[in-house]
Amino acid sequence: MESDKSQNRVWDKKQITLGILGLGVVGSGTVRLLMENAAEIERKIGLPIVIKKIAVRNLDKPRDVVVDRALLTNDPCEVIDDPDIDIVCELIGGVEPARGYVLRALKNGKQIVTANKEMIAKEGQSLMEEASRRGLDLQFEGSVAGGIPIIQPMKNALAGNRIEQVMGIINGTTNYILTKMTREGADFGEVLKEAQAHGYAETDPTSDIEGFDAQYKIAILASIAFTCRVPVNEVYCEGITGIAAQDIAYADELGYVIKLLGVAKRTADENRVEVRVHPTLLPKTHPLAFANDVYNAVQVKGSAVGDVVFYGRGAGSGPTGSAVVGDIMDVCRNLRYGATGRISCTCFERRSIVPMDEVITRHYIRMVVKDQPRVMATISKIFGDYEINIASMVQKETFGTETDIIWLMHETPGKSVSGALAIIRDLPIVVEVSNWIRVVD
Ligand SMILES: NC(=O)c1ccc[n+]([C@@H]2O[C@H](COP(=O)([O-])OP(=O)(O)OC[C@H]3O[C@@H](n4cnc5c(N)ncnc54)[C@H](OP(=O)(O)O)[C@@H]3O)[C@@H](O)[C@H]2O)c1
């Protein structure tokens, strides 16, 4: 017990009362951890946490955790309007009705813990402002990278740094698919089906494979890193559906792996930042390249600390429950010492997002061309006309009338590459431009 600090205590109740919205994957993990480690959690925060009510949609559904049925309700208002409940933990997901419940709970003076990335990315500003106005906590560690602590470290331990860059593999489903494609030389569609069969991909995998899930998460991380609001709809987003087995094989030959990355980067212009999600060729020796299967990894570059890499399970009941319980305990400590609302919204600045056309990266381009004289010279000239500096070019030995060519380009703005490819695509000697992927070193 933290008895030596008890004179500072402003909390006069004997317990902290929790209400939960949602008892699915994350809700079950949260409740299980709170029950299994109740004694240790109580010793750490100095008070017991008592779960008073859990709202679900279907009262009769079998649950992954044993809870007293009397705790369950299908009326969320029994949680958000209960004057005894101190903390509301929102684990429903999606924007509505979750946002409405959270707002109403804030208006009722409740502290909030959530793992809802979509709600925080799209509606975080108004919710955070409401929490700030009322001096309440709104914590959301579980919303990004599941069990990996990343939001709290950025807001606390790394707060003294100017964050230059945050880059990460922040979607486990796509990392699982890309890892399998790499190991087995398999095609995207084949691996997706297998991932769905094993429960690593949703029945509707759109949010993961099109990059939207990563888009929400990088918008949240960028807002914290650059102390500015990053509107999620302005974040460039490209998923992994266009990645072919050949791209992975060619990347491998060139010393790279392909990962879906969320990238947030400061630019020389203080008023602009880069925030984007796209498949990326990463050198095999890059610290993020080692995150495989469903694992996530996030690299933060701070002005004083340099590079810090966070690695772990980015989703799942236990890992996300771990992040949610950590937030609940933090809120409990704040409640005990009258310090809620201590770290409110940190989006003080206004910065715009650099359009993808202007973002400068290296590039990988794969195309199929006719096997004829002067093909290379013709295409190279067009790249030259757009000031694109070729770093390497590989032509596969031809046994038919067509051949693959793989180009790696030095750093060039996106608009130069799109301009050159628009012309190259129409050349009679070009069968197709098969892929264009950005390269990060
Ligand atoms: N799954 C993960 O690994 C993971 C990782 C990080 C973050 N998250 C985030 O955590 C949140 C929860 O995800 P999840 O995977 O746990 O979802 P889930 O398994 O679908 O669980 C959602 C829960 O919310 C309940 N619910 C839905 N609508 C409701 C309503 N209108 N009123 C009351 N209860 C309602 C459901 O009730 P029934 O059970 O009765 O249907 C269910 O218990 C989401 O924001 C998600 O993005 C998830």
PDBQT file of the ligand as one rigid body, heavy atoms in Angstrom, charges set to zero:
ROOT
HETATM    1  N1  LIG A 501      -9.731  -7.162 -31.059  1.00  0.00    +0.000 N 
HETATM    2  C1  LIG A 501      -8.537  -6.629 -30.882  1.00  0.00    +0.000 C 
HETATM    3  O1  LIG A 501      -7.519  -7.331 -30.869  1.00  0.00    +0.000 OA
HETATM    4  C2  LIG A 501      -8.382  -5.151 -30.682  1.00  0.00    +0.000 A 
HETATM    5  C3  LIG A 501      -7.090  -4.600 -30.521  1.00  0.00    +0.000 A 
HETATM    6  C4  LIG A 501      -6.967  -3.234 -30.287  1.00  0.00    +0.000 A 
HETATM    7  C5  LIG A 501      -8.087  -2.434 -30.219  1.00  0.00    +0.000 A 
HETATM    8  N2  LIG A 501      -9.322  -2.996 -30.400  1.00  0.00    +0.000 N 
HETATM    9  C6  LIG A 501     -10.493  -2.117 -30.321  1.00  0.00    +0.000 C 
HETATM   10  O2  LIG A 501     -11.234  -2.475 -29.159  1.00  0.00    +0.000 OA
HETATM   11  C7  LIG A 501     -12.614  -2.245 -29.377  1.00  0.00    +0.000 C 
HETATM   12  C8  LIG A 501     -13.394  -3.542 -29.116  1.00  0.00    +0.000 C 
HETATM   13  O3  LIG A 501     -12.954  -4.509 -30.036  1.00  0.00    +0.000 OA
HETATM   14  P1  LIG A 501     -13.325  -6.065 -29.854  1.00  0.00    +0.000 P 
HETATM   15  O4  LIG A 501     -12.449  -6.812 -30.800  1.00  0.00    +0.000 OA
HETATM   16  O5  LIG A 501     -13.313  -6.436 -28.416  1.00  0.00    +0.000 OA
HETATM   17  O6  LIG A 501     -14.817  -6.084 -30.411  1.00  0.00    +0.000 OA
HETATM   18  P2  LIG A 501     -15.881  -7.260 -30.276  1.00  0.00    +0.000 P 
HETATM   19  O7  LIG A 501     -15.223  -8.534 -29.951  1.00  0.00    +0.000 OA
HETATM   20  O8  LIG A 501     -16.760  -7.164 -31.465  1.00  0.00    +0.000 OA
HETATM   21  O9  LIG A 501     -16.726  -6.817 -28.975  1.00  0.00    +0.000 OA
HETATM   22  C9  LIG A 501     -17.603  -5.729 -28.969  1.00  0.00    +0.000 C 
HETATM   23  C10 LIG A 501     -18.464  -5.806 -27.730  1.00  0.00    +0.000 C 
HETATM   24  O10 LIG A 501     -19.309  -4.670 -27.688  1.00  0.00    +0.000 OA
HETATM   25  C11 LIG A 501     -20.650  -5.086 -27.460  1.00  0.00    +0.000 C 
HETATM   26  N3  LIG A 501     -21.521  -4.129 -28.133  1.00  0.00    +0.000 N 
HETATM   27  C12 LIG A 501     -21.533  -3.795 -29.442  1.00  0.00    +0.000 A 
HETATM   28  N4  LIG A 501     -22.446  -2.847 -29.676  1.00  0.00    +0.000 NA
HETATM   29  C13 LIG A 501     -23.034  -2.578 -28.483  1.00  0.00    +0.000 A 
HETATM   30  C14 LIG A 501     -24.048  -1.707 -28.067  1.00  0.00    +0.000 A 
HETATM   31  N5  LIG A 501     -24.665  -0.902 -28.918  1.00  0.00    +0.000 N 
HETATM   32  N6  LIG A 501     -24.378  -1.685 -26.747  1.00  0.00    +0.000 NA
HETATM   33  C15 LIG A 501     -23.738  -2.504 -25.875  1.00  0.00    +0.000 A 
HETATM   34  N7  LIG A 501     -22.766  -3.348 -26.216  1.00  0.00    +0.000 NA
HETATM   35  C16 LIG A 501     -22.419  -3.386 -27.501  1.00  0.00    +0.000 A 
HETATM   36  C17 LIG A 501     -20.755  -6.481 -28.026  1.00  0.00    +0.000 C 
HETATM   37  O11 LIG A 501     -21.815  -7.146 -27.393  1.00  0.00    +0.000 OA
HETATM   38  P3  LIG A 501     -22.154  -8.691 -27.717  1.00  0.00    +0.000 P 
HETATM   39  O12 LIG A 501     -20.952  -9.446 -27.248  1.00  0.00    +0.000 OA
HETATM   40  O13 LIG A 501     -23.351  -8.994 -26.928  1.00  0.00    +0.000 OA
HETATM   41  O14 LIG A 501     -22.324  -8.776 -29.209  1.00  0.00    +0.000 OA
HETATM   42  C18 LIG A 501     -19.380  -7.034 -27.683  1.00  0.00    +0.000 C 
HETATM   43  O15 LIG A 501     -19.382  -7.563 -26.377  1.00  0.00    +0.000 OA
HETATM   44  C19 LIG A 501     -12.722  -1.721 -30.822  1.00  0.00    +0.000 C 
HETATM   45  O16 LIG A 501     -12.725  -0.332 -30.804  1.00  0.00    +0.000 OA
HETATM   46  C20 LIG A 501     -11.459  -2.237 -31.477  1.00  0.00    +0.000 C 
HETATM   47  O17 LIG A 501     -11.037  -1.431 -32.562  1.00  0.00    +0.000 OA
HETATM   48  C21 LIG A 501      -9.502  -4.321 -30.637  1.00  0.00    +0.000 A 
ENDROOT
TORSDOF 0
